[in-house]
């Protein structure tokens, strides 16, 4: 068995996407070492599927392929100022903090830039992670230079009742002093002469009728614009699968959201000998559900390799 990893070291989102305070790296590294040393799994790093190798090329080398590439393509708002220095996705921010050990500053003096006034856009679990990481980096910096830690805002266009993050994550964020700006939506990011973030223009929102998600639709209140003084803006508005992985995989059916169409029970896709599971199928979800999908697919792949099942026979 072979695992292909796009980065220089294995671990995926468990290593680069989840903060150290929620999932210590030593726990993940122990599992990786067990897989490599005890189970004999080969891990090939620096392999980007769709660029280094394609799914079709993998099928020429292997009898079966499982796609568990996640949903790592971030979403941004189409507003002025999105390209200013100091604007980033939560994916980029958390990856920098994790892979460059920003959480160990100043022991590791890494280029993780976080301002004294941070705005995180969104209110899901990833938004909570980004906000709580920002608080920790601000605290570490203030301990090093003697300055004030700063403040972190979560800016969300709906109300407290519609927050999609788990209740405990929201509770922890409140405990750590993160400021919640509900019923608020950015309309422009403001910059200075050096093209750095200097503020954010927002508009107040009101809740209207429920939308397709079942939550009340936020509606802008005309004339309610105001400015926030911020110097870092982090977007945590959800993610989708990176389309690069689907290069040379024409038989792989996808949904309008870019996720792979796969059998819910076994992870069988529309492409013979290809299984998929986790966020690449469901969209951004939890580690636990992704692990369950991987285990179910692994059992089905084993049956296929033993000649017990062939779901594509006659296809």
C-alpha positions as CSV (number, residue, x, y, z in Angstrom):
1,X,0.0,0.0,0.0
2,X,1.2,3.5,-0.8
3,X,0.1,6.9,0.4
4,X,0.7,10.0,-1.7
5,X,1.1,13.3,0.1
6,X,1.3,16.7,-1.6
7,X,3.4,18.3,1.2
8,X,6.9,17.5,2.4
9,X,5.7,15.5,5.3
10,X,2.7,13.3,5.9
11,X,-0.3,14.1,8.2
12,X,-2.5,16.2,6.0
13,X,-5.1,18.4,7.6
14,X,-4.5,16.7,11.0
15,X,-1.1,18.3,11.0
16,X,-1.4,21.5,9.1
17,X,-5.2,22.3,9.5
18,X,-5.9,21.6,13.2
19,X,-4.3,23.8,15.9
20,X,-1.7,22.3,18.3
21,X,-3.9,23.1,21.3
22,X,-6.7,20.9,19.8
23,X,-4.7,18.0,18.4
24,X,-1.1,17.7,19.5
25,X,1.3,16.9,16.6
26,X,2.9,14.1,18.6
27,X,-0.4,12.2,18.5
28,X,-0.6,12.3,14.7
29,X,3.1,11.6,14.3
30,X,2.8,8.4,16.4
31,X,0.0,7.2,14.1
32,X,2.1,7.9,11.0
33,X,5.1,6.1,12.4
34,X,2.9,3.1,13.3
35,X,1.5,3.0,9.7
36,X,5.0,3.3,8.1
37,X,7.1,1.2,10.5
38,X,4.6,-1.5,11.7
39,X,2.2,-1.8,8.8
40,X,4.8,-1.3,6.1
41,X,2.9,1.4,4.3
42,X,5.0,3.4,1.8
43,X,4.6,7.2,2.0
44,X,5.6,9.3,-1.0
45,X,5.7,13.0,-0.1
46,X,5.9,15.9,-2.5
47,X,3.4,14.2,-4.9
48,X,0.5,16.5,-6.1
49,X,-2.1,14.3,-7.7
50,X,-3.2,15.9,-10.9
51,X,0.3,17.5,-11.4
52,X,3.0,15.0,-10.3
53,X,0.8,12.0,-11.1
54,X,-2.8,11.7,-12.3
55,X,-5.6,9.3,-11.2
56,X,-5.2,7.5,-14.6
57,X,-1.5,7.1,-14.0
58,X,-2.1,5.7,-10.5
59,X,-4.6,3.2,-12.0
60,X,-1.9,2.0,-14.4
61,X,0.4,1.3,-11.4
62,X,-2.1,0.1,-8.7
63,X,-5.1,-2.2,-8.6
64,X,-7.3,0.3,-6.7
65,X,-7.2,4.0,-5.8
66,X,-8.7,5.8,-2.8
67,X,-9.1,9.5,-3.0
68,X,-9.1,11.3,0.3
69,X,-7.7,14.6,-0.7
70,X,-10.1,16.6,1.3
71,X,-11.6,20.1,0.6
72,X,-8.7,22.5,0.7
73,X,-9.7,25.2,-1.8
74,X,-10.8,28.3,0.2
75,X,-13.6,30.7,-0.6
76,X,-13.3,34.5,-0.5
77,X,-15.8,37.3,-0.8
78,X,-15.8,39.3,-4.1
79,X,-15.3,42.7,-2.5
80,X,-12.7,45.5,-3.0
81,X,-9.4,45.1,-1.2
82,X,-9.3,41.3,-1.2
83,X,-5.7,41.4,-2.5
84,X,-4.3,43.7,0.1
85,X,-1.4,42.5,2.3
86,X,-2.8,41.2,5.5
87,X,-5.7,39.3,3.8
88,X,-5.6,35.5,3.8
89,X,-7.7,32.4,4.1
90,X,-8.0,30.5,7.3
91,X,-6.4,27.5,5.4
92,X,-3.3,29.6,4.7
93,X,-3.1,31.0,8.2
94,X,-3.5,27.7,10.0
95,X,-1.0,26.0,7.7
96,X,1.6,28.7,8.4
97,X,1.1,28.4,12.1
98,X,1.2,24.6,12.1
99,X,4.0,23.8,9.6
100,X,6.2,26.6,10.7
101,X,5.5,26.1,14.4
102,X,4.3,29.6,15.0
103,X,2.6,28.3,18.2
104,X,6.1,27.9,19.7
105,X,7.2,31.6,19.1
106,X,9.8,32.8,20.0
107,X,11.5,29.4,20.2
108,X,10.6,29.2,16.5
109,X,10.8,32.7,15.0
110,X,8.6,32.1,11.9
111,X,7.1,34.5,9.4
112,X,3.5,34.1,10.7
113,X,2.1,37.7,10.6
114,X,-0.9,38.5,12.8
115,X,-1.9,42.0,13.6
116,X,-3.1,43.6,16.8
117,X,-6.6,43.9,15.4
118,X,-7.7,40.8,13.6
119,X,-11.0,40.1,11.9
120,X,-12.0,36.5,11.1
121,X,-14.9,36.4,8.6
122,X,-17.2,33.4,9.3
123,X,-18.4,31.5,12.3
124,X,-17.7,27.8,11.6
125,X,-15.3,25.6,13.4
126,X,-12.4,26.7,11.2
127,X,-13.2,30.3,12.0
128,X,-13.0,29.5,15.7
129,X,-9.6,27.8,15.2
130,X,-8.3,30.8,13.3
131,X,-9.5,33.2,15.9
132,X,-8.2,31.2,18.9
133,X,-4.8,30.8,17.1
134,X,-4.7,34.6,16.6
135,X,-5.3,35.2,20.3
136,X,-2.4,32.9,21.1
137,X,0.0,34.5,18.7
138,X,-0.9,37.9,19.9
139,X,-0.2,36.8,23.5
140,X,3.1,35.2,22.6
141,X,4.2,38.4,20.8
142,X,3.1,40.6,23.7
143,X,5.1,38.5,26.1
144,X,8.1,38.8,23.9
145,X,7.9,42.6,23.2
146,X,6.0,43.8,26.2
147,X,3.2,45.3,24.2
148,X,-0.5,44.9,24.4
149,X,-1.9,41.6,23.0
150,X,-4.5,43.2,20.8
151,X,-8.0,42.0,20.0
152,X,-9.7,39.4,17.7
153,X,-13.1,39.8,16.2
154,X,-15.3,37.1,14.5
155,X,-17.5,38.9,12.0
156,X,-20.6,36.9,11.1
157,X,-23.5,38.0,8.9
158,X,-26.2,36.1,10.9
159,X,-27.0,36.1,14.6
160,X,-25.7,34.0,17.5
161,X,-28.5,31.4,17.0
162,X,-27.3,30.6,13.5
163,X,-23.6,30.1,14.4
164,X,-22.6,26.8,12.5
165,X,-19.6,26.0,14.8
166,X,-20.0,23.4,17.5
167,X,-21.3,24.8,20.8
168,X,-18.1,23.9,22.7
169,X,-15.9,25.7,20.1
170,X,-18.1,28.8,20.3
171,X,-18.0,28.6,24.1
172,X,-14.1,28.3,24.2
173,X,-13.8,31.3,21.9
174,X,-16.0,33.4,24.1
175,X,-14.0,32.3,27.2
176,X,-10.8,33.4,25.5
177,X,-12.0,37.0,24.9
178,X,-12.8,36.8,21.2
179,X,-15.3,39.6,20.2
180,X,-18.3,38.5,18.2
181,X,-19.7,41.0,15.7
182,X,-23.1,39.4,14.7
183,X,-25.3,40.6,11.9
184,X,-22.3,42.3,10.3
185,X,-21.0,41.8,6.8
186,X,-17.8,43.2,5.1
187,X,-18.3,45.2,1.9
188,X,-14.8,46.5,1.4
189,X,-11.3,46.0,2.9
190,X,-9.5,49.3,3.2
191,X,-5.7,49.7,2.6
192,X,-3.0,52.2,3.3
193,X,-0.4,53.6,0.9
194,X,1.7,50.4,1.2
195,X,-1.3,48.3,0.2
196,X,-1.6,46.9,3.7
197,X,-4.9,46.3,5.5
198,X,-5.9,49.4,7.4
199,X,-9.5,48.8,8.1
200,X,-12.7,47.2,6.9
201,X,-16.0,48.8,5.8
202,X,-19.0,46.7,7.0
203,X,-22.8,46.9,6.8
204,X,-25.4,45.8,9.4
205,X,-27.7,43.0,8.6
206,X,-31.2,41.9,9.5
207,X,-32.6,38.4,9.3
208,X,-35.3,37.7,6.7
209,X,-37.0,34.6,5.5
210,X,-35.3,31.2,5.7
211,X,-33.1,30.3,2.7
212,X,-32.2,26.8,1.2
213,X,-30.2,26.0,4.3
214,X,-33.2,26.5,6.6
215,X,-31.6,29.5,8.3
216,X,-33.0,33.0,8.0
217,X,-31.5,34.9,5.2
218,X,-29.3,37.9,6.1
219,X,-30.5,41.1,4.4
220,X,-28.4,44.3,4.4
221,X,-29.8,47.4,6.2
222,X,-29.4,50.3,3.9
223,X,-27.4,53.2,5.3
224,X,-25.9,51.2,8.2
225,X,-22.3,51.1,6.8
226,X,-19.5,51.6,9.3
227,X,-15.8,51.1,9.5
228,X,-13.8,48.7,11.7
229,X,-10.1,49.3,12.5
230,X,-8.4,46.1,11.6
231,X,-4.9,45.2,10.2
232,X,-5.4,41.5,9.5
233,X,-8.4,39.8,7.8
234,X,-8.8,36.1,7.7
235,X,-11.6,34.5,5.6
236,X,-13.1,31.3,7.0
237,X,-16.1,30.9,4.6
238,X,-15.8,27.2,3.8
239,X,-13.8,25.2,1.3
240,X,-14.3,22.9,-1.7
241,X,-12.1,20.1,-3.2
242,X,-9.2,21.3,-5.3
243,X,-10.1,20.6,-8.9
244,X,-6.4,19.8,-9.7
245,X,-6.9,16.2,-8.4
246,X,-9.4,15.5,-11.1
247,X,-7.1,16.1,-14.0
248,X,-7.2,13.0,-16.3
249,X,-10.1,11.5,-14.4
250,X,-12.9,12.0,-16.9
251,X,-14.9,9.1,-15.6
252,X,-15.1,10.5,-12.1
253,X,-18.5,12.1,-11.7
254,X,-18.8,15.2,-9.5
255,X,-21.5,17.3,-8.0
256,X,-22.2,21.0,-8.8
257,X,-20.2,21.8,-5.6
258,X,-17.1,20.1,-7.0
259,X,-17.3,17.1,-4.6
260,X,-17.0,13.5,-5.8
261,X,-20.1,11.4,-6.4
262,X,-19.5,8.2,-4.3
263,X,-21.6,5.5,-2.7
264,X,-22.3,6.5,0.9
265,X,-21.8,3.0,2.3
266,X,-18.6,1.9,0.5
267,X,-17.2,5.0,-1.1
268,X,-17.4,3.5,-4.7
269,X,-17.2,6.2,-7.3
270,X,-18.4,6.2,-10.9
271,X,-14.8,5.5,-12.1
272,X,-13.8,1.8,-12.0
273,X,-11.3,0.8,-9.3
274,X,-11.6,4.3,-7.7
275,X,-13.0,4.9,-4.2
276,X,-13.3,8.2,-2.4
277,X,-14.2,9.4,1.1
278,X,-14.0,12.3,3.6
279,X,-14.4,16.0,2.6
280,X,-13.7,15.3,-1.0
281,X,-17.1,13.6,-1.0
282,X,-19.1,15.3,1.7
283,X,-17.6,18.8,1.6
284,X,-15.9,20.2,4.7
285,X,-17.0,18.0,7.7
286,X,-15.3,16.3,10.6
287,X,-12.2,14.2,11.0
288,X,-14.3,11.4,12.6
289,X,-16.6,11.1,9.6
290,X,-13.6,11.1,7.2
291,X,-12.0,8.3,9.2
292,X,-15.2,6.3,9.1
293,X,-15.5,6.7,5.4
294,X,-11.8,5.6,4.9
295,X,-12.4,2.4,7.0
296,X,-15.5,1.5,5.2
297,X,-13.8,2.0,1.8
298,X,-10.7,0.0,2.9
299,X,-12.9,-3.0,3.8
300,X,-14.6,-2.8,0.4
301,X,-11.3,-2.4,-1.5
302,X,-10.1,-5.5,0.4
303,X,-13.1,-7.5,-0.8
304,X,-12.5,-6.2,-4.3
305,X,-8.8,-7.2,-4.3
306,X,-9.8,-10.7,-3.0
307,X,-12.2,-11.1,-5.9
308,X,-15.3,-11.1,-3.7
309,X,-17.0,-8.1,-5.2
310,X,-16.7,-6.1,-8.4
311,X,-19.2,-3.2,-8.4
312,X,-18.1,-2.1,-11.9
313,X,-18.4,-5.5,-13.5
314,X,-20.2,-5.1,-16.8
315,X,-19.9,-1.3,-16.6
